[in-house]
Amino acid sequence: MTDTATATAPAGVFHGDGLAGGVRRWRGIRYALSTAGDSRWRPSEAAPPATGPVDARAFGPAAPQGHTPAVKLPADTPTDEDCLTLNIWSPDAAEDGPAPVMVWLHGGAYIFGASSQAMYDGDALARAGAVVVTINYRIGALGFLDLTRVFPGEGFTANPALGDILLALRWVQENVAAFGGDPDRVTVFGESAGGGLVTTLLTTPAAKGLFWRAIAESSPASSVYDADRAAGITDRLLTELGVSDVAGLRAAKPSAIVAAQMAVFAAIPAAEPGTIAFAPVIDGDLVPEAPAAVLARGDGHPVPLLIGTNRDEASLFRMMKSPLLPVDDASIDRMIADLSRERPELEVPTRAEVHAAYEGVRHHAIGMGIARDIGFRMPTLWVAEGHSRRAATWLYRFDHATPMLTLLRIGATHGSELAYVWGTFGVNSPDITFRLGGRRDAERIGARMRERWVAFAAGGSPDATDAETWPPYDTTERATLVIETVDRVVPDLDRKLRESWGDTVLAFP
């Protein structure tokens, strides 16, 4: 083992941590200049090549954000607007040639999270054969506030965060070969908000050629908003912040912006069930139209896609009493009624028609099922339906839950697949996941998922040793891989949902 790993790239000479456990690591590599001050809400600019060797052994600051127990940053993680950095894990596989590259977009409701979260340690995926890149991008109001209509002509961009990600992907294309990666085999993958960014990138013209495959875990694909709604969010934010001009915006402290965004973040889903405050904006440029609609008709970039959700997505939101997914009857009825009023041309299903999809489900759980399906499963299903006509597509549902999570009625909740994909069980403390056992099964499932994910990123089918072959999704068989202790392929797993909801879900939110 050596103490230092050195990579000489067009962007500079970077000293990281030497080979340990078969993996080399570089952290905190700047890919863009600071977006503070006059650069707020403007397109990010590429960092110039480093003039001297760079010590890349520590994570950079996280983007400014509030606090939530659902997203745990490492202790004493600083936050700063100068946060546009990335991290790289590379396997010791030089004799095998360049490795496939997997670029991770973290989740967190577009308002929380960072590439430095312990959950996203790339060691296990790198040992499975991929060069792993995790990136920071602007989040919350600093990353997803569209000021272009409120303050035209000021050089603002409607989608600052999306521009950051595109810049990071260009950095990867130009530099990853120096870290053992193959720039011709870049897969972009993400979960929750990160999954939503993946499905958005699949329809972003400027993303063409920047990745060859995509993985979207629990993507809220339909949570992308039009310019009118975005302008309303901007007005709310300005009111909360107490400013009315560009000078006030640029002078505001990051802490004040975070406080204002948290107030708006809490108010929006309470006022408009099923919606969130901050998300990509349909701007006619980076996002020409609603990504879910583009993908549903098969007009996304023609790159293979692996996409899926978890069986019990909504239980986390119920447990945390989060307003992000409406799980009670009154909120769900209101959301459907609002849609009927706003889109009278749609044939919105009745309550009885919707409930037909949940035959045999206890009444108290129907709300969670509807919230899960509106928020995640149905948008994912229609993306798979459309994109499978454009490029090879694989659909999954993650069903595994340990005995403890089953007992607590948490099940395979939102984000529960992450520790399996990343091989990072127990990194967040306290962790009750294995209090009643189940660790060995979980380790086997995780190893199998990593084998599938990396095989897909390398250019093959997402298959694993001694496991059922995962066939691509098509509109005839509609095969879904159900991930459990023993994986199984189920034809047309979502038939009842498709029949009950039709294509109405594409109109949400």
C-alpha positions in Angstrom: 0.0 0.0 0.0 1.2 3.5 -0.9 0.3 6.6 1.1 -0.5 8.7 -1.9 -2.2 8.2 -5.3 -1.3 10.8 -7.9 -3.4 11.5 -11.0 -2.1 13.8 -13.7 -5.1 15.2 -15.6 -5.8 18.2 -17.9 -7.3 19.9 -14.8 -4.1 19.4 -12.8 -2.0 17.1 -10.7 -4.0 15.6 -7.8 -2.7 13.8 -4.8 -5.2 11.5 -3.1 -5.1 8.5 -0.8 -3.1 5.6 -1.9 -4.2 2.1 -2.6 -6.2 0.6 0.3 -8.5 -2.3 0.0 -8.1 -2.3 -3.7 -9.2 1.3 -4.1 -7.6 4.8 -4.6 -9.5 7.9 -3.5 -9.5 11.6 -4.3 -11.7 14.1 -2.5 -12.7 17.7 -2.8 -11.6 18.3 -6.4 -12.9 21.7 -7.6 -14.7 21.6 -10.9 -16.1 25.1 -10.9 -15.4 28.5 -9.5 -17.3 29.9 -6.5 -20.9 30.8 -7.0 -21.1 33.3 -4.2 -21.8 37.1 -4.5 -22.3 38.3 -8.0 -22.1 34.7 -9.2 -25.3 33.7 -7.4 -28.0 32.2 -9.6 -25.7 32.6 -12.6 -24.3 29.7 -14.7 -21.3 28.1 -13.0 -18.0 28.6 -14.6 -15.3 25.9 -15.0 -12.4 26.0 -12.7 -9.1 26.7 -14.5 -6.4 24.1 -14.5 -4.5 24.0 -11.2 -1.2 25.7 -11.4 0.4 23.4 -8.8 -0.1 20.0 -7.2 -3.5 19.7 -5.4 -4.0 17.9 -2.1 -7.2 16.0 -2.7 -7.6 14.1 0.5 -10.5 15.9 2.2 -14.1 16.5 1.1 -15.1 20.1 0.1 -17.8 22.0 1.9 -21.4 21.0 1.4 -23.9 23.4 -0.2 -25.7 25.7 2.2 -28.7 23.9 3.7 -31.0 23.4 6.7 -31.1 20.4 8.9 -33.2 17.2 8.6 -32.7 13.9 10.5 -33.3 12.1 7.3 -30.0 13.4 5.7 -26.9 13.0 7.8 -23.8 14.9 6.9 -20.5 14.0 8.4 -19.9 15.7 11.8 -18.5 19.2 11.5 -19.1 19.4 7.7 -18.8 23.1 6.7 -21.3 24.6 4.3 -20.3 27.2 1.8 -21.5 28.6 -1.5 -18.0 27.7 -2.8 -19.1 24.0 -2.8 -18.7 22.8 -6.4 -16.4 19.9 -5.9 -16.3 16.2 -6.7 -14.8 13.0 -5.3 -13.4 9.9 -7.1 -12.9 6.3 -6.1 -10.9 4.2 -8.5 -10.3 0.4 -8.5 -6.8 -1.0 -8.9 -7.5 -2.6 -12.2 -5.0 -1.0 -14.6 -4.3 -4.3 -16.2 -7.9 -4.6 -17.2 -8.0 -1.3 -19.0 -10.1 1.8 -18.2 -13.1 1.1 -16.0 -16.7 2.1 -16.5 -17.5 5.4 -14.7 -20.5 6.0 -12.5 -21.3 9.6 -11.6 -23.6 10.0 -8.6 -26.2 12.7 -8.0 -27.2 12.7 -4.4 -30.8 13.0 -3.2 -32.4 15.2 -0.5 -35.7 16.7 -1.9 -33.5 19.1 -4.0 -32.8 21.0 -0.7 -30.6 18.7 1.4 -27.5 16.4 1.0 -24.0 16.4 -0.2 -21.5 14.1 -2.0 -19.6 13.7 1.3 -22.4 11.7 3.1 -21.0 8.5 4.5 -23.8 6.6 2.7 -22.1 7.5 -0.6 -18.6 6.1 0.2 -17.5 4.6 -3.2 -15.3 1.8 -1.9 -17.6 -1.1 -2.5 -18.8 0.0 -6.0 -15.1 0.6 -6.9 -14.2 -2.9 -5.8 -17.0 -4.1 -7.9 -15.2 -2.6 -10.9 -16.3 1.0 -11.5 -14.7 4.4 -11.1 -17.1 6.2 -8.9 -17.6 10.0 -9.0 -19.8 11.9 -6.5 -20.5 15.5 -7.0 -21.8 18.5 -5.1 -24.2 20.9 -6.9 -26.2 23.9 -5.7 -29.4 22.9 -3.8 -32.5 24.7 -2.4 -33.1 28.3 -3.4 -29.5 28.7 -4.5 -29.8 25.8 -7.0 -33.4 25.7 -8.0 -34.8 29.3 -7.9 -35.8 30.7 -11.2 -35.1 34.5 -11.2 -35.2 34.9 -14.9 -38.8 36.2 -15.1 -38.8 38.3 -12.0 -35.5 39.9 -12.9 -35.0 39.6 -16.6 -31.7 40.7 -18.2 -29.6 40.2 -15.1 -27.8 37.1 -16.4 -29.6 34.6 -14.1 -30.2 31.0 -15.1 -33.4 29.2 -14.5 -31.7 26.0 -13.5 -28.4 26.7 -11.7 -28.0 23.2 -10.2 -28.6 21.5 -13.6 -25.9 23.7 -15.1 -23.5 22.7 -12.3 -24.2 19.0 -13.1 -23.6 19.5 -16.8 -20.3 21.2 -16.0 -19.2 18.4 -13.7 -20.1 15.8 -16.4 -17.9 17.8 -18.9 -15.1 17.7 -16.3 -15.5 14.0 -16.0 -15.3 13.6 -19.8 -12.1 15.6 -20.0 -10.3 14.2 -16.9 -11.5 10.8 -15.8 -9.1 8.9 -17.9 -6.3 10.1 -15.6 -8.1 8.3 -12.7 -8.5 5.0 -14.5 -12.0 5.7 -16.0 -13.3 5.3 -19.5 -14.8 8.6 -20.7 -16.8 6.7 -23.4 -18.6 4.7 -20.7 -20.0 7.2 -18.2 -23.2 6.3 -16.4 -25.1 9.0 -14.5 -27.1 7.6 -11.5 -29.0 9.1 -8.6 -31.8 8.5 -6.1 -34.8 10.6 -5.1 -34.1 14.2 -6.1 -30.9 12.8 -7.7 -33.0 10.3 -9.6 -35.2 13.2 -10.7 -32.1 15.0 -12.0 -31.2 11.8 -14.0 -34.6 11.6 -15.7 -34.4 15.3 -16.4 -30.9 15.0 -17.9 -32.3 12.3 -20.2 -34.3 15.1 -21.9 -31.8 18.0 -21.6 -30.4 18.8 -25.0 -27.1 20.1 -23.5 -26.5 16.7 -21.9 -26.3 14.9 -25.2 -23.1 12.8 -25.4 -22.1 13.4 -21.7 -23.2 9.9 -20.6 -24.0 6.7 -22.3 -26.2 5.0 -19.7 -28.5 6.1 -16.8 -29.8 4.7 -13.5 -32.7 6.4 -11.7 -33.6 5.1 -8.3 -37.0 6.4 -6.9 -37.2 9.3 -9.3 -39.9 11.9 -8.8 -39.9 12.2 -12.6 -43.0 14.4 -12.8 -41.9 16.9 -10.1 -40.6 19.4 -12.6 -42.5 22.8 -12.8 -43.4 25.3 -15.4 -42.2 28.9 -15.4 -45.4 30.4 -14.0 -45.3 28.2 -10.9 -41.5 28.9 -10.6 -42.2 32.6 -10.6 -44.7 32.2 -7.8 -42.1 30.3 -5.7 -39.6 33.1 -6.4 -42.2 35.7 -5.1 -42.6 33.7 -1.9 -38.9 33.4 -1.4 -38.3 37.1 -1.9 -41.1 37.9 0.6 -39.7 35.5 3.2 -36.2 37.0 2.6 -37.5 40.5 2.8 -35.8 41.8 -0.4 -37.2 43.2 -3.6 -34.2 43.8 -5.8 -31.1 42.1 -7.2 -28.7 44.0 -4.9 -30.6 42.7 -1.9 -30.4 39.1 -3.2 -26.6 39.4 -3.7 -26.1 40.9 -0.3 -28.2 38.4 1.6 -26.3 36.0 3.8 -26.4 32.3 2.9 -28.0 31.6 6.3 -30.8 34.0 5.6 -31.4 32.4 2.2 -31.5 29.0 3.9 -33.9 30.2 6.5 -36.2 31.7 3.9 -36.1 28.6 1.7 -36.9 26.3 4.6 -40.1 28.4 5.3 -41.1 28.1 1.7 -40.2 24.4 1.6 -42.6 23.8 4.5 -45.4 26.0 3.2 -45.7 24.7 -0.4 -46.7 21.0 0.1 -49.1 22.1 2.9 -50.8 24.5 0.5 -50.5 22.3 -2.6 -50.5 18.6 -1.6 -48.2 16.5 -3.7 -45.8 19.3 -4.8 -42.5 20.6 -3.5 -41.0 24.1 -3.6 -37.7 23.6 -5.3 -37.1 21.4 -8.4 -36.0 21.7 -12.0 -37.8 24.3 -14.0 -39.2 24.0 -17.6 -37.2 26.9 -19.0 -37.3 26.2 -22.8 -33.5 25.7 -22.8 -31.9 23.2 -20.5 -35.4 21.8 -19.8 -37.5 22.4 -23.0 -40.6 20.7 -21.7 -41.8 18.4 -18.9 -39.3 15.5 -18.8 -41.9 12.9 -17.8 -44.0 13.7 -20.9 -40.9 13.6 -23.2 -39.8 10.3 -21.8 -43.3 8.8 -21.9 -43.6 9.4 -25.6 -40.1 8.0 -26.2 -38.3 11.2 -27.1 -35.5 11.1 -24.5 -31.8 10.6 -25.3 -31.3 7.1 -26.7 -29.3 5.8 -23.9 -30.1 2.5 -22.0 -31.9 3.1 -18.7 -32.2 1.2 -15.4 -35.0 2.5 -13.3 -37.2 1.5 -10.4 -38.7 2.3 -7.0 -39.1 0.7 -3.6 -42.2 -1.2 -2.5 -42.9 1.0 0.6 -41.7 4.4 -0.5 -44.2 6.4 1.5 -43.6 4.8 5.0 -40.6 7.1 5.6 -42.7 10.2 5.0 -45.5 8.9 7.3 -43.0 8.1 10.0 -41.4 11.5 9.8 -44.8 13.3 9.5 -43.4 14.8 6.3 -45.8 16.8 4.1 -43.9 16.0 1.0 -46.1 13.0 0.2 -49.8 13.3 1.2 -50.7 10.0 2.9 -54.1 11.0 4.4 -57.4 10.7 2.5 -58.2 14.4 2.8 -54.9 15.5 1.2 -55.1 12.9 -1.5 -58.7 13.9 -2.4 -57.7 17.5 -2.5 -54.8 16.8 -4.8 -57.0 14.9 -7.2 -59.7 17.6 -7.0 -57.2 20.3 -7.8 -56.0 18.4 -10.8 -59.5 17.9 -12.1 -60.2 21.7 -11.8 -56.8 22.7 -13.3 -56.9 20.1 -16.1 -60.6 19.5 -17.0 -59.6 17.8 -20.3 -58.2 14.8 -18.3 -60.2 11.8 -17.4 -59.2 11.8 -13.7 -60.2 8.5 -12.0 -62.7 8.4 -9.3 -61.9 7.4 -5.7 -63.5 4.0 -6.3 -61.5 3.5 -9.5 -58.3 4.4 -7.7 -59.0 2.1 -4.8 -59.6 -0.8 -7.2 -55.8 -0.9 -7.6 -55.4 -1.6 -3.8 -57.7 -4.5 -3.4 -56.9 -6.4 -0.3 -54.9 -3.5 1.2 -56.0 -2.3 4.6 -57.8 1.1 4.5 -55.1 2.8 6.6 -52.5 1.8 4.1 -54.3 2.8 1.0 -53.3 6.4 1.4 -49.6 5.5 1.6 -50.0 3.3 -1.5 -51.6 6.1 -3.5 -48.9 8.6 -2.3 -46.2 6.1 -3.3 -47.7 5.5 -6.7 -48.4 9.2 -7.6 -45.1 10.3 -6.3 -42.8 7.6 -7.6 -44.1 4.3 -9.1 -46.5 5.6 -11.7 -44.1 8.3 -13.1 -41.4 5.6 -13.2 -43.7 3.2 -15.0 -44.6 5.6 -17.7 -41.0 6.6 -18.2 -40.1 2.9 -18.6 -43.0 2.4 -21.0 -41.9 5.3 -23.2 -38.2 5.0 -23.0 -38.3 1.2 -23.7 -39.3 2.2 -27.2 -36.3 4.5 -27.5 -33.5 2.4 -25.8 -33.0 -0.7 -23.8 -34.7 -0.2 -20.4 -34.8 -2.3 -17.2 -37.4 -1.9 -14.5 -37.1 -3.0 -10.9 -38.9 -2.8 -7.6 -36.9 -3.1 -4.4 -38.9 -5.2 -1.9 -36.4 -6.4 0.7 -36.8 -5.3 4.3 -35.0 -6.7 7.4 -37.0 -8.3 10.2 -36.7 -5.2 12.3 -37.9 -2.9 9.5 -40.8 -5.3 8.8 -41.8 -5.3 12.4 -41.8 -1.5 12.6 -44.0 -1.4 9.4 -41.2 0.6 7.7 -40.5 -2.1 5.1 -38.6 -1.2 1.9 -39.0 2.5 2.4 -37.7 5.5 0.4 -34.0 5.3 0.2 -33.7 1.9 1.9 -31.9 0.5 -1.2 -29.0 2.9 -0.9 -27.0 1.0 1.7 -27.3 -2.1 -0.5 -26.2 -0.4 -3.7 -23.3 1.4 -1.9 -22.4 -1.4 0.6 -22.5 1.1 3.5 -24.6 -0.7 6.1 -24.4 0.9 9.6 -22.6 4.1 8.6 -25.3 6.2 10.2 -25.7 5.9 13.9 -27.8 4.8 15.6 -28.9 2.1 13.1 -31.6 -0.4 14.2 -31.8 -2.1 10.8 -30.2 -5.4 11.9 -31.4 -5.4 15.5 -33.4 -8.6 14.8 -30.9 -10.1 12.4 -30.9 -10.2 8.6 -27.3 -8.9 8.0 -26.1 -11.9 5.9 -29.1 -11.8 3.6 -28.6 -8.0 3.2 -24.9 -8.4 2.4 -25.8 -11.0 -0.3 -28.5 -8.8 -1.8 -26.2 -5.8 -1.8 -23.4 -7.6 -3.5 -25.8 -8.8 -6.1 -27.2 -5.3 -6.7 -23.7 -3.9 -7.1 -22.8 -6.6 -9.6 -26.0 -5.8 -11.6 -25.5 -2.0 -11.4 -21.8 -2.2 -12.5 -22.5 -4.8 -15.2 -25.0 -2.3 -16.6 -22.6 0.6 -16.4 -19.9 -1.5 -18.1 -22.2 -1.9 -21.1 -23.9 -5.2 -20.6 -27.2 -6.4 -19.2 -27.7 -5.9 -15.5 -27.2 -9.6 -14.6 -25.5 -11.2 -11.6 -23.9 -14.5 -10.9 -26.2 -17.3 -9.8 -29.2 -15.0 -10.0 -32.2 -14.8 -12.3 -31.6 -13.1 -15.7 -33.2 -9.7 -15.8 -34.9 -9.2 -19.2 -35.4 -5.7 -20.6 -38.8 -4.0 -20.2 -41.1 -3.9 -23.1 -44.8 -3.0 -23.6 -45.7 -6.6 -24.2 -44.3 -8.6 -21.3 -43.6 -5.6 -19.0 -41.0 -7.6 -17.0 -40.1 -6.2 -13.6 -37.2 -7.5 -11.4 -38.4 -7.8 -7.8 -35.3 -7.5 -5.6 -35.6 -9.7 -2.5 -33.7 -12.4 -0.8 -34.0 -14.3 -4.0 -34.6 -12.0 -7.0 -37.6 -12.8 -9.3 -38.9 -11.5 -12.6 -42.6 -10.7 -12.6 -44.5 -10.0 -15.8 -46.7 -6.9 -15.7 -46.3 -6.3 -12.0 -48.1 -3.0 -12.2 -51.2 -4.0 -14.3 -53.8 -2.8 -11.7 -52.0 0.6 -11.4 -52.0 1.1 -15.1 -55.6 0.2 -15.5 -56.7 2.4 -12.6 -54.7 5.5 -13.2 -54.3 5.5 -17.0 -51.9 8.3 -18.0 -53.4 10.8 -15.5 -50.4 10.6 -13.3 -48.3 12.3 -15.9 -50.2 15.5 -15.1 -49.0 15.5 -11.5 -48.1 17.6 -9.8 
